[in-house]
Amino acid sequence: MQFLKLRLQNTYAVAQARKKDICGYAPHTKNSAMPDIRNISLNKEKTVVEIHWGDDHKSSWDAILLRLYCQCDRCVDKICLSSLNEDTFVQSVKLDTAPTDNDLLVEIGNDIFDKHVTKISLTWLRLNCYCDLCLNNAIAERQTSFVDPQISFIPSVEYSRIVDDRDAGLFEVAERVMKVGFCVIKDTPTVEETVIKVAEMFAPVHETVTNKMFNVRIQPGPRNTAHTALGLCYHQDLPWYETEPGVQFLHALKFDEDIEGGESQFVDLFQVAEILRKEDPEAFNDLARIPATYETIDYIRAKPAHYETLKPHIELDYFGNVVALHWNPGVEGTLRAKGDDVKKYYRGYNKLLGIIRRKELEWAFRMDAGDIIVFNNHRMVHARKAYSSKENGQRHLQGCYISLDEFRSVYVTLGESLNREVPLFKVGNKSSF
């Protein structure tokens, strides 16, 4: 009979030296230390290792995961799930008893490597415990923090801060965007394409249907309301893409003093969704189930476009958490829902819209020439108040987009290099992590 034999040995430091699992993932292990252990035992079927830690926490590790997450020299970067044959491996897994020490060593019958011993740091096992409590705590730590716009200052960083200490300045911008959803970089040069130069300090600029950079100003014969002086309703940019652009930069090249109106407005859509979930669970569930249609179909514009997609306003993950939101009434296409869902959809739609319009949730402020607003386009909906000028004043903005994942990576890595606290937040990239 082939079986999996479990024992422990004093070979700790494997995880500290490598800090990555067999598929190349490096868990966040800053300031991790060897945990105390009270007891290690097996379940009745001898297929799960049960670890009772010194802090009284209990972890259960399935034998299949123990084999997959081996950190020995033979396995790191060489073996992933696809390497294991279910017929010959999964069905033959068994565990035997073991003493206690620093590393878990596991022998598996019918292993794909001859005379292989699986080795996993106990520190790694504690850090990556996947029990309900640990998963829930990890998710809770990453929940979006909601900031009350009625009692808070507009988050901002002076451009001179970036010039004087680039890494610290960029981190402080990213930190505010991660925590609040947006940040204003003050007093940047009012020179065309400055917005691209600033954005590229974080990540490469994305080319979209609006090209690498776009202008927001009054234009003759406009095909977009943004190119008028009319107000813009709350929206996210370009929702008809598979994934909306992640981080948007908007630079005020000109905002003449005689212009009346034109204030920028922001609302945290994640906060809106949680309010809806609390106040009307039925509407929340309907908007998480029934898809909206987003489209831009225009063959006569300078850059012809045909974009169309269906996705719900609210996306939930495996854990039932809101991980993505989509909202732009200006580019909604024909609803493609089953007949019984039409009234349910619009009931939920109106509920969500009503919460978005609540004044107590709104950030509203006037940009100054030289301001660059940096915001999470997956989290924040933005709008503009109508404006006018008696003396032909100009309001001219330039904008561009970068990847949200790249932006978050810069936030984390800069924070680590600067020895700052780097809490990880849910950002709207369809994941709780």
KEVODREN-943949 format. One record per residue (C-alpha): residue number from 1; chain; x, y, z. Coordinates in nm, 3 decimals, always signed. Layout:
<atoms>
<i NUM	ch A	east X	north Y	up Z>
...
</atoms>
This chain:
<atoms>
<i 1	ch A	east +0.000	north +0.000	up +0.000>
<i 2	ch A	east +0.137	north +0.340	up -0.094>
<i 3	ch A	east +0.102	north +0.613	up +0.165>
<i 4	ch A	east +0.214	north +0.960	up +0.272>
<i 5	ch A	east +0.438	north +0.961	up +0.581>
<i 6	ch A	east +0.468	north +1.279	up +0.787>
<i 7	ch A	east +0.750	north +1.387	up +1.016>
<i 8	ch A	east +0.918	north +1.712	up +1.130>
<i 9	ch A	east +1.282	north +1.810	up +1.126>
<i 10	ch A	east +1.490	north +2.109	up +1.233>
<i 11	ch A	east +1.547	north +2.256	up +0.887>
<i 12	ch A	east +1.368	north +2.589	up +0.938>
<i 13	ch A	east +1.470	north +2.878	up +0.708>
<i 14	ch A	east +1.348	north +2.729	up +0.384>
<i 15	ch A	east +1.053	north +2.968	up +0.370>
<i 16	ch A	east +1.262	north +3.261	up +0.490>
<i 17	ch A	east +1.524	north +3.195	up +0.224>
<i 18	ch A	east +1.275	north +3.142	up -0.057>
<i 19	ch A	east +0.947	north +3.295	up +0.059>
<i 20	ch A	east +0.760	north +3.160	up -0.236>
<i 21	ch A	east +0.557	north +2.855	up -0.312>
<i 22	ch A	east +0.603	north +2.608	up -0.592>
<i 23	ch A	east +0.412	north +2.824	up -0.840>
<i 24	ch A	east +0.631	north +3.129	up -0.777>
<i 25	ch A	east +0.400	north +3.318	up -0.538>
<i 26	ch A	east +0.573	north +3.515	up -0.266>
<i 27	ch A	east +0.341	north +3.567	up +0.032>
<i 28	ch A	east +0.357	north +3.894	up +0.225>
<i 29	ch A	east +0.578	north +3.782	up +0.516>
<i 30	ch A	east +0.728	north +4.101	up +0.654>
<i 31	ch A	east +0.850	north +4.061	up +1.014>
<i 32	ch A	east +0.739	north +3.696	up +1.023>
<i 33	ch A	east +0.890	north +3.475	up +1.293>
<i 34	ch A	east +0.891	north +3.108	up +1.383>
<i 35	ch A	east +0.557	north +3.035	up +1.556>
<i 36	ch A	east +0.519	north +2.830	up +1.873>
<i 37	ch A	east +0.342	north +2.497	up +1.839>
<i 38	ch A	east +0.147	north +2.305	up +2.099>
<i 39	ch A	east +0.069	north +1.994	up +1.902>
<i 40	ch A	east +0.056	north +1.840	up +1.555>
<i 41	ch A	east -0.184	north +1.556	up +1.484>
<i 42	ch A	east -0.372	north +1.389	up +1.200>
<i 43	ch A	east -0.738	north +1.357	up +1.129>
<i 44	ch A	east -0.902	north +1.015	up +1.153>
<i 45	ch A	east -0.859	north +0.943	up +0.782>
<i 46	ch A	east -0.492	north +1.053	up +0.794>
<i 47	ch A	east -0.540	north +1.293	up +0.504>
<i 48	ch A	east -0.518	north +1.624	up +0.693>
<i 49	ch A	east -0.248	north +1.764	up +0.922>
<i 50	ch A	east -0.398	north +1.947	up +1.219>
<i 51	ch A	east -0.167	north +2.200	up +1.384>
<i 52	ch A	east -0.243	north +2.352	up +1.724>
<i 53	ch A	east -0.037	north +2.671	up +1.747>
<i 54	ch A	east +0.102	north +2.840	up +2.055>
<i 55	ch A	east -0.149	north +3.125	up +2.026>
<i 56	ch A	east -0.427	north +2.861	up +2.051>
<i 57	ch A	east -0.512	north +2.891	up +1.682>
<i 58	ch A	east -0.574	north +2.569	up +1.489>
<i 59	ch A	east -0.491	north +2.503	up +1.124>
<i 60	ch A	east -0.586	north +2.208	up +0.905>
<i 61	ch A	east -0.373	north +2.135	up +0.598>
<i 62	ch A	east -0.490	north +1.892	up +0.332>
<i 63	ch A	east -0.224	north +1.647	up +0.218>
<i 64	ch A	east -0.268	north +1.751	up -0.145>
<i 65	ch A	east -0.180	north +2.111	up -0.061>
<i 66	ch A	east +0.120	north +2.002	up +0.144>
<i 67	ch A	east +0.259	north +1.824	up -0.162>
<i 68	ch A	east +0.183	north +2.110	up -0.397>
<i 69	ch A	east +0.344	north +2.372	up -0.172>
<i 70	ch A	east +0.670	north +2.187	up -0.118>
<i 71	ch A	east +0.962	north +2.430	up -0.075>
<i 72	ch A	east +1.250	north +2.192	up -0.133>
<i 73	ch A	east +1.516	north +2.259	up -0.398>
<i 74	ch A	east +1.370	north +2.000	up -0.632>
<i 75	ch A	east +1.025	north +2.157	up -0.639>
<i 76	ch A	east +1.064	north +2.534	up -0.619>
<i 77	ch A	east +0.987	north +2.681	up -0.961>
<i 78	ch A	east +0.959	north +2.331	up -1.111>
<i 79	ch A	east +0.624	north +2.188	up -1.009>
<i 80	ch A	east +0.269	north +2.316	up -1.024>
<i 81	ch A	east -0.073	north +2.155	up -1.004>
<i 82	ch A	east -0.060	north +2.047	up -1.368>
<i 83	ch A	east +0.246	north +1.833	up -1.288>
<i 84	ch A	east +0.046	north +1.598	up -1.067>
<i 85	ch A	east -0.158	north +1.317	up -1.209>
<i 86	ch A	east -0.485	north +1.288	up -1.018>
<i 87	ch A	east -0.523	north +0.917	up -1.086>
<i 88	ch A	east -0.185	north +0.825	up -0.941>
<i 89	ch A	east -0.142	north +1.095	up -0.676>
<i 90	ch A	east -0.461	north +1.224	up -0.521>
<i 91	ch A	east -0.619	north +0.886	up -0.456>
<i 92	ch A	east -0.311	north +0.746	up -0.286>
<i 93	ch A	east -0.253	north +1.020	up -0.027>
<i 94	ch A	east -0.219	north +0.911	up +0.336>
<i 95	ch A	east -0.044	north +1.062	up +0.636>
<i 96	ch A	east +0.137	north +0.897	up +0.926>
<i 97	ch A	east +0.216	north +1.039	up +1.272>
<i 98	ch A	east +0.501	north +1.279	up +1.337>
<i 99	ch A	east +0.703	north +1.450	up +1.615>
<i 100	ch A	east +0.723	north +1.828	up +1.651>
<i 101	ch A	east +0.999	north +2.064	up +1.533>
<i 102	ch A	east +1.054	north +2.349	up +1.285>
<i 103	ch A	east +0.979	north +2.211	up +0.939>
<i 104	ch A	east +0.720	north +1.969	up +0.814>
<i 105	ch A	east +0.875	north +1.685	up +0.610>
<i 106	ch A	east +0.636	north +1.466	up +0.414>
<i 107	ch A	east +0.697	north +1.146	up +0.218>
<i 108	ch A	east +0.434	north +1.066	up -0.043>
<i 109	ch A	east +0.386	north +0.725	up -0.195>
<i 110	ch A	east +0.374	north +0.729	up -0.574>
<i 111	ch A	east +0.535	north +1.076	up -0.584>
<i 112	ch A	east +0.629	north +1.206	up -0.927>
<i 113	ch A	east +0.990	north +1.246	up -0.803>
<i 114	ch A	east +1.183	north +0.940	up -0.690>
<i 115	ch A	east +1.269	north +0.936	up -0.316>
<i 116	ch A	east +1.120	north +1.281	up -0.276>
<i 117	ch A	east +1.065	north +1.444	up +0.065>
<i 118	ch A	east +0.823	north +1.737	up +0.077>
<i 119	ch A	east +0.950	north +2.017	up +0.302>
<i 120	ch A	east +0.742	north +2.312	up +0.425>
<i 121	ch A	east +0.826	north +2.576	up +0.684>
<i 122	ch A	east +0.588	north +2.589	up +0.979>
<i 123	ch A	east +0.612	north +2.966	up +0.962>
<i 124	ch A	east +0.481	north +2.953	up +0.606>
<i 125	ch A	east +0.200	north +2.720	up +0.710>
<i 126	ch A	east +0.095	north +2.958	up +0.987>
<i 127	ch A	east +0.108	north +3.265	up +0.763>
<i 128	ch A	east -0.094	north +3.093	up +0.492>
<i 129	ch A	east -0.352	north +2.916	up +0.705>
<i 130	ch A	east -0.673	north +2.892	up +0.504>
<i 131	ch A	east -0.923	north +2.826	up +0.782>
<i 132	ch A	east -1.243	north +3.032	up +0.783>
<i 133	ch A	east -1.113	north +3.262	up +1.057>
<i 134	ch A	east -0.785	north +3.340	up +0.879>
<i 135	ch A	east -0.952	north +3.392	up +0.542>
<i 136	ch A	east -1.214	north +3.620	up +0.693>
<i 137	ch A	east -0.948	north +3.818	up +0.882>
<i 138	ch A	east -0.736	north +3.855	up +0.569>
<i 139	ch A	east -1.035	north +3.977	up +0.372>
<i 140	ch A	east -1.140	north +4.216	up +0.650>
<i 141	ch A	east -0.789	north +4.367	up +0.658>
<i 142	ch A	east -0.819	north +4.447	up +0.288>
<i 143	ch A	east -1.165	north +4.602	up +0.299>
<i 144	ch A	east -1.199	north +4.947	up +0.153>
<i 145	ch A	east -1.181	north +5.224	up +0.412>
<i 146	ch A	east -1.453	north +5.483	up +0.363>
<i 147	ch A	east -1.362	north +5.846	up +0.429>
<i 148	ch A	east -1.635	north +6.097	up +0.511>
<i 149	ch A	east -1.608	north +6.385	up +0.260>
<i 150	ch A	east -1.810	north +6.613	up +0.488>
<i 151	ch A	east -1.541	north +6.621	up +0.758>
<i 152	ch A	east -1.224	north +6.546	up +0.562>
<i 153	ch A	east -0.977	north +6.757	up +0.365>
<i 154	ch A	east -0.919	north +6.692	up -0.004>
<i 155	ch A	east -0.627	north +6.443	up -0.014>
<i 156	ch A	east -0.332	north +6.611	up -0.183>
<i 157	ch A	east +0.044	north +6.610	up -0.229>
<i 158	ch A	east +0.256	north +6.901	up -0.354>
<i 159	ch A	east +0.439	north +6.831	up -0.680>
<i 160	ch A	east +0.753	north +6.975	up -0.518>
<i 161	ch A	east +0.743	north +6.680	up -0.279>
<i 162	ch A	east +0.788	north +6.443	up -0.575>
<i 163	ch A	east +1.065	north +6.663	up -0.720>
<i 164	ch A	east +1.253	north +6.674	up -0.387>
<i 165	ch A	east +1.209	north +6.307	up -0.294>
<i 166	ch A	east +1.063	north +6.112	up -0.582>
<i 167	ch A	east +1.002	north +5.780	up -0.407>
<i 168	ch A	east +0.850	north +5.933	up -0.095>
<i 169	ch A	east +0.634	north +6.169	up -0.298>
<i 170	ch A	east +0.503	north +5.899	up -0.530>
<i 171	ch A	east +0.430	north +5.672	up -0.235>
<i 172	ch A	east +0.232	north +5.944	up -0.061>
<i 173	ch A	east +0.021	north +5.997	up -0.375>
<i 174	ch A	east -0.039	north +5.623	up -0.411>
<i 175	ch A	east -0.117	north +5.586	up -0.041>
<i 176	ch A	east -0.391	north +5.849	up -0.061>
<i 177	ch A	east -0.539	north +5.693	up -0.373>
<i 178	ch A	east -0.540	north +5.352	up -0.203>
<i 179	ch A	east -0.701	north +5.482	up +0.116>
<i 180	ch A	east -0.944	north +5.746	up -0.013>
<i 181	ch A	east -0.981	north +5.664	up -0.381>
<i 182	ch A	east -0.820	north +5.978	up -0.522>
<i 183	ch A	east -0.547	north +6.237	up -0.464>
<i 184	ch A	east -0.468	north +6.581	up -0.607>
<i 185	ch A	east -0.108	north +6.657	up -0.702>
<i 186	ch A	east -0.078	north +7.034	up -0.657>
<i 187	ch A	east +0.119	north +7.290	up -0.860>
<i 188	ch A	east +0.250	north +7.074	up -1.143>
<i 189	ch A	east +0.386	north +7.254	up -1.453>
<i 190	ch A	east +0.105	north +7.378	up -1.681>
<i 191	ch A	east +0.280	north +7.234	up -1.985>
<i 192	ch A	east +0.111	north +7.003	up -2.235>
<i 193	ch A	east +0.170	north +6.629	up -2.185>
<i 194	ch A	east +0.286	north +6.683	up -1.826>
<i 195	ch A	east +0.011	north +6.439	up -1.732>
<i 196	ch A	east +0.185	north +6.162	up -1.927>
<i 197	ch A	east +0.520	north +6.235	up -1.766>
<i 198	ch A	east +0.367	north +6.221	up -1.417>
<i 199	ch A	east +0.163	north +5.908	up -1.489>
<i 200	ch A	east +0.469	north +5.728	up -1.628>
<i 201	ch A	east +0.645	north +5.782	up -1.296>
<i 202	ch A	east +0.408	north +5.508	up -1.176>
<i 203	ch A	east +0.356	north +5.285	up -1.479>
<i 204	ch A	east +0.334	north +5.286	up -1.861>
<i 205	ch A	east +0.038	north +5.481	up -2.003>
<i 206	ch A	east -0.234	north +5.271	up -2.166>
<i 207	ch A	east -0.341	north +5.338	up -2.523>
<i 208	ch A	east -0.723	north +5.333	up -2.548>
<i 209	ch A	east -0.991	north +5.439	up -2.795>
<i 210	ch A	east -0.914	north +5.792	up -2.673>
<i 211	ch A	east -0.547	north +5.741	up -2.770>
<i 212	ch A	east -0.258	north +5.764	up -2.527>
<i 213	ch A	east -0.370	north +6.105	up -2.403>
<i 214	ch A	east -0.702	north +6.289	up -2.436>
<i 215	ch A	east -0.815	north +6.650	up -2.405>
<i 216	ch A	east -1.121	north +6.769	up -2.214>
<i 217	ch A	east -1.230	north +7.111	up -2.339>
<i 218	ch A	east -1.502	north +7.273	up -2.546>
<i 219	ch A	east -1.473	north +7.164	up -2.908>
<i 220	ch A	east -1.681	north +7.254	up -3.215>
<i 221	ch A	east -1.921	north +6.983	up -3.328>
<i 222	ch A	east -1.861	north +6.766	up -3.019>
<i 223	ch A	east -1.935	north +6.393	up -3.028>
<i 224	ch A	east -1.883	north +6.365	up -2.653>
<i 225	ch A	east -2.056	north +6.564	up -2.379>
<i 226	ch A	east -1.717	north +6.605	up -2.209>
<i 227	ch A	east -1.626	north +6.842	up -2.496>
<i 228	ch A	east -1.904	north +7.084	up -2.403>
<i 229	ch A	east -1.969	north +7.307	up -2.102>
<i 230	ch A	east -2.256	north +7.087	up -1.990>
<i 231	ch A	east -2.250	north +6.898	up -1.664>
<i 232	ch A	east -2.143	north +6.533	up -1.666>
<i 233	ch A	east -2.332	north +6.275	up -1.461>
<i 234	ch A	east -2.147	north +6.035	up -1.234>
<i 235	ch A	east -1.964	north +5.769	up -1.431>
<i 236	ch A	east -1.657	north +5.552	up -1.470>
<i 237	ch A	east -1.459	north +5.587	up -1.790>
<i 238	ch A	east -1.472	north +5.325	up -2.066>
<i 239	ch A	east -1.679	north +5.049	up -1.898>
<i 240	ch A	east -1.732	north +4.877	up -2.233>
<i 241	ch A	east -1.377	north +4.742	up -2.217>
<i 242	ch A	east -1.329	north +4.393	up -2.074>
<i 243	ch A	east -1.181	north +4.578	up -1.777>
<i 244	ch A	east -1.208	north +4.954	up -1.737>
<i 245	ch A	east -0.883	north +5.153	up -1.727>
<i 246	ch A	east -0.758	north +5.132	up -1.370>
<i 247	ch A	east -0.609	north +5.466	up -1.263>
<i 248	ch A	east -0.695	north +5.793	up -1.432>
<i 249	ch A	east -0.486	north +6.112	up -1.433>
<i 250	ch A	east -0.654	north +6.446	up -1.514>
<i 251	ch A	east -0.436	north +6.756	up -1.544>
<i 252	ch A	east -0.577	north +7.111	up -1.540>
<i 253	ch A	east -0.369	north +7.301	up -1.794>
<i 254	ch A	east -0.611	north +7.595	up -1.781>
<i 255	ch A	east -0.893	north +7.683	up -1.544>
<i 256	ch A	east -0.945	north +8.055	up -1.580>
<i 257	ch A	east -1.072	north +8.250	up -1.281>
<i 258	ch A	east -1.374	north +8.395	up -1.459>
<i 259	ch A	east -1.519	north +8.047	up -1.519>
<i 260	ch A	east -1.823	north +7.982	up -1.303>
<i 261	ch A	east -1.893	north +7.619	up -1.218>
<i 262	ch A	east -1.695	north +7.327	up -1.356>
<i 263	ch A	east -1.626	north +7.174	up -1.015>
<i 264	ch A	east -1.507	north +6.812	up -1.005>
<i 265	ch A	east -1.720	north +6.564	up -0.813>
<i 266	ch A	east -1.636	north +6.217	up -0.681>
<i 267	ch A	east -1.831	north +5.945	up -0.500>
<i 268	ch A	east -1.692	north +5.616	up -0.364>
<i 269	ch A	east -1.886	north +5.349	up -0.552>
<i 270	ch A	east -1.778	north +5.077	up -0.310>
<i 271	ch A	east -1.938	north +5.271	up -0.028>
<i 272	ch A	east -2.251	north +5.313	up -0.239>
<i 273	ch A	east -2.270	north +4.937	up -0.300>
<i 274	ch A	east -2.238	north +4.853	up +0.069>
<i 275	ch A	east -2.511	north +5.105	up +0.155>
<i 276	ch A	east -2.735	north +4.941	up -0.104>
<i 277	ch A	east -2.656	north +4.594	up +0.035>
<i 278	ch A	east -2.759	north +4.711	up +0.383>
<i 279	ch A	east -3.068	north +4.911	up +0.284>
<i 280	ch A	east -3.206	north +4.689	up +0.008>
<i 281	ch A	east -3.050	north +4.341	up -0.015>
<i 282	ch A	east -3.293	north +4.239	up -0.289>
<i 283	ch A	east -3.189	north +4.528	up -0.515>
<i 284	ch A	east -2.824	north +4.456	up -0.437>
<i 285	ch A	east -2.858	north +4.091	up -0.535>
<i 286	ch A	east -3.046	north +4.179	up -0.854>
<i 287	ch A	east -2.771	north +4.420	up -0.967>
<i 288	ch A	east -2.510	north +4.155	up -0.891>
<i 289	ch A	east -2.697	north +3.907	up -1.112>
<i 290	ch A	east -2.860	north +4.095	up -1.402>
<i 291	ch A	east -2.613	north +4.238	up -1.657>
<i 292	ch A	east -2.611	north +4.592	up -1.790>
<i 293	ch A	east -2.503	north +4.666	up -2.147>
<i 294	ch A	east -2.219	north +4.909	up -2.217>
<i 295	ch A	east -2.126	north +5.009	up -2.568>
<i 296	ch A	east -1.958	north +5.260	up -2.793>
<i 297	ch A	east -2.031	north +5.198	up -3.161>
<i 298	ch A	east -1.914	north +5.480	up -3.383>
<i 299	ch A	east -1.772	north +5.422	up -3.730>
<i 300	ch A	east -1.735	north +5.786	up -3.837>
<i 301	ch A	east -1.518	north +5.921	up -3.556>
<i 302	ch A	east -1.148	north +5.987	up -3.617>
<i 303	ch A	east -1.070	north +5.651	up -3.459>
<i 304	ch A	east -1.366	north +5.423	up -3.548>
<i 305	ch A	east -1.488	north +5.211	up -3.259>
<i 306	ch A	east -1.708	north +4.909	up -3.195>
<i 307	ch A	east -1.715	north +4.810	up -2.829>
<i 308	ch A	east -1.993	north +4.620	up -2.656>
<i 309	ch A	east -2.008	north +4.414	up -2.339>
<i 310	ch A	east -2.253	north +4.283	up -2.081>
<i 311	ch A	east -2.166	north +4.278	up -1.711>
<i 312	ch A	east -2.355	north +4.345	up -1.388>
<i 313	ch A	east -2.318	north +4.673	up -1.204>
<i 314	ch A	east -2.194	north +4.480	up -0.899>
<i 315	ch A	east -1.951	north +4.188	up -0.918>
<i 316	ch A	east -1.902	north +3.952	up -0.623>
<i 317	ch A	east -1.621	north +3.707	up -0.565>
<i 318	ch A	east -1.612	north +3.357	up -0.418>
<i 319	ch A	east -1.646	north +3.504	up -0.068>
<i 320	ch A	east -1.950	north +3.718	up -0.153>
<i 321	ch A	east -1.752	north +4.044	up -0.137>
<i 322	ch A	east -1.793	north +4.330	up -0.380>
<i 323	ch A	east -1.480	north +4.321	up -0.597>
<i 324	ch A	east -1.581	north +4.523	up -0.904>
<i 325	ch A	east -1.839	north +4.788	up -0.992>
<i 326	ch A	east -1.951	north +4.931	up -1.325>
<i 327	ch A	east -2.144	north +5.253	up -1.380>
<i 328	ch A	east -2.178	north +5.487	up -1.676>
<i 329	ch A	east -2.533	north +5.587	up -1.783>
<i 330	ch A	east -2.390	north +5.774	up -2.082>
<i 331	ch A	east -2.276	north +5.461	up -2.264>
<i 332	ch A	east -2.545	north +5.213	up -2.164>
<i 333	ch A	east -2.688	north +5.009	up -2.449>
<i 334	ch A	east -3.008	north +4.811	up -2.479>
<i 335	ch A	east -3.078	north +4.600	up -2.173>
<i 336	ch A	east -3.042	north +4.231	up -2.259>
<i 337	ch A	east -3.215	north +4.062	up -1.970>
<i 338	ch A	east -3.490	north +3.803	up -1.935>
<i 339	ch A	east -3.840	north +3.946	up -1.925>
<i 340	ch A	east -3.896	north +3.867	up -1.559>
<i 341	ch A	east -3.581	north +4.058	up -1.466>
<i 342	ch A	east -3.652	north +4.390	up -1.642>
<i 343	ch A	east -3.850	north +4.548	up -1.358>
<i 344	ch A	east -3.611	north +4.404	up -1.101>
<i 345	ch A	east -3.315	north +4.552	up -1.285>
<i 346	ch A	east -3.457	north +4.903	up -1.309>
<i 347	ch A	east -3.580	north +4.895	up -0.952>
<i 348	ch A	east -3.226	north +4.816	up -0.838>
<i 349	ch A	east -3.081	north +5.066	up -1.086>
<i 350	ch A	east -3.289	north +5.351	up -0.945>
<i 351	ch A	east -3.201	north +5.254	up -0.588>
<i 352	ch A	east -2.829	north +5.259	up -0.672>
<i 353	ch A	east -2.858	north +5.588	up -0.859>
<i 354	ch A	east -3.039	north +5.746	up -0.565>
<i 355	ch A	east -2.754	north +5.655	up -0.330>
<i 356	ch A	east -2.490	north +5.783	up -0.575>
<i 357	ch A	east -2.667	north +6.121	up -0.574>
<i 358	ch A	east -2.667	north +6.163	up -0.197>
<i 359	ch A	east -2.486	north +6.486	up -0.119>
<i 360	ch A	east -2.333	north +6.353	up +0.201>
<i 361	ch A	east -2.128	north +6.105	up -0.004>
<i 362	ch A	east -1.994	north +6.363	up -0.249>
<i 363	ch A	east -1.650	north +6.515	up -0.277>
<i 364	ch A	east -1.681	north +6.842	up -0.474>
<i 365	ch A	east -1.404	north +7.092	up -0.540>
<i 366	ch A	east -1.270	north +7.328	up -0.802>
<i 367	ch A	east -0.942	north +7.241	up -0.967>
<i 368	ch A	east -0.667	north +7.499	up -0.996>
<i 369	ch A	east -0.444	north +7.526	up -1.299>
<i 370	ch A	east -0.156	north +7.284	up -1.236>
<i 371	ch A	east -0.363	north +7.032	up -1.041>
<i 372	ch A	east -0.349	north +6.665	up -1.143>
<i 373	ch A	east -0.626	north +6.448	up -1.003>
<i 374	ch A	east -0.521	north +6.084	up -0.970>
<i 375	ch A	east -0.809	north +5.845	up -0.899>
<i 376	ch A	east -0.906	north +5.480	up -0.899>
<i 377	ch A	east -1.146	north +5.448	up -1.192>
<i 378	ch A	east -1.262	north +5.108	up -1.061>
<i 379	ch A	east -1.368	north +5.258	up -0.728>
<i 380	ch A	east -1.464	north +5.621	up -0.780>
<i 381	ch A	east -1.737	north +5.756	up -1.004>
<i 382	ch A	east -1.665	north +6.112	up -1.114>
<i 383	ch A	east -1.874	north +6.395	up -1.252>
<i 384	ch A	east -1.848	north +6.760	up -1.352>
<i 385	ch A	east -2.074	north +7.054	up -1.284>
<i 386	ch A	east -2.179	north +7.265	up -1.581>
<i 387	ch A	east -1.977	north +7.581	up -1.632>
<i 388	ch A	east -1.984	north +7.912	up -1.814>
<i 389	ch A	east -1.767	north +8.217	up -1.869>
<i 390	ch A	east -1.852	north +8.580	up -1.944>
<i 391	ch A	east -1.506	north +8.658	up -2.080>
<i 392	ch A	east -1.432	north +8.348	up -2.290>
<i 393	ch A	east -1.238	north +8.184	up -2.009>
<i 394	ch A	east -1.089	north +7.841	up -2.078>
<i 395	ch A	east -1.110	north +7.513	up -1.892>
<i 396	ch A	east -0.867	north +7.267	up -2.050>
<i 397	ch A	east -0.778	north +6.930	up -1.902>
<i 398	ch A	east -0.555	north +6.654	up -2.035>
<i 399	ch A	east -0.586	north +6.295	up -1.920>
<i 400	ch A	east -0.451	north +5.942	up -1.950>
<i 401	ch A	east -0.475	north +5.599	up -1.786>
<i 402	ch A	east -0.244	north +5.342	up -1.629>
<i 403	ch A	east -0.294	north +4.991	up -1.491>
<i 404	ch A	east -0.444	north +4.961	up -1.143>
<i 405	ch A	east -0.240	north +4.648	up -1.074>
<i 406	ch A	east +0.082	north +4.827	up -1.170>
<i 407	ch A	east -0.017	north +5.123	up -0.953>
<i 408	ch A	east -0.083	north +4.902	up -0.651>
<i 409	ch A	east +0.247	north +4.723	up -0.703>
<i 410	ch A	east +0.428	north +5.058	up -0.697>
<i 411	ch A	east +0.245	north +5.147	up -0.375>
<i 412	ch A	east +0.352	north +4.825	up -0.204>
<i 413	ch A	east +0.711	north +4.811	up -0.327>
<i 414	ch A	east +0.781	north +5.179	up -0.261>
<i 415	ch A	east +0.632	north +5.147	up +0.085>
<i 416	ch A	east +0.850	north +4.846	up +0.160>
<i 417	ch A	east +1.165	north +5.022	up +0.035>
<i 418	ch A	east +1.081	north +5.331	up +0.246>
<i 419	ch A	east +1.002	north +5.114	up +0.549>
<i 420	ch A	east +0.647	north +5.251	up +0.565>
<i 421	ch A	east +0.337	north +5.073	up +0.683>
<i 422	ch A	east +0.174	north +4.927	up +0.373>
<i 423	ch A	east -0.180	north +4.806	up +0.443>
<i 424	ch A	east -0.322	north +4.616	up +0.147>
<i 425	ch A	east -0.664	north +4.733	up +0.033>
<i 426	ch A	east -0.924	north +4.589	up -0.197>
<i 427	ch A	east -0.900	north +4.804	up -0.509>
<i 428	ch A	east -1.167	north +4.683	up -0.749>
<i 429	ch A	east -0.962	north +4.443	up -0.961>
<i 430	ch A	east -1.218	north +4.162	up -0.918>
<i 431	ch A	east -1.040	north +4.015	up -0.618>
<i 432	ch A	east -1.065	north +4.046	up -0.239>
<i 433	ch A	east -0.685	north +4.010	up -0.228>
</atoms>
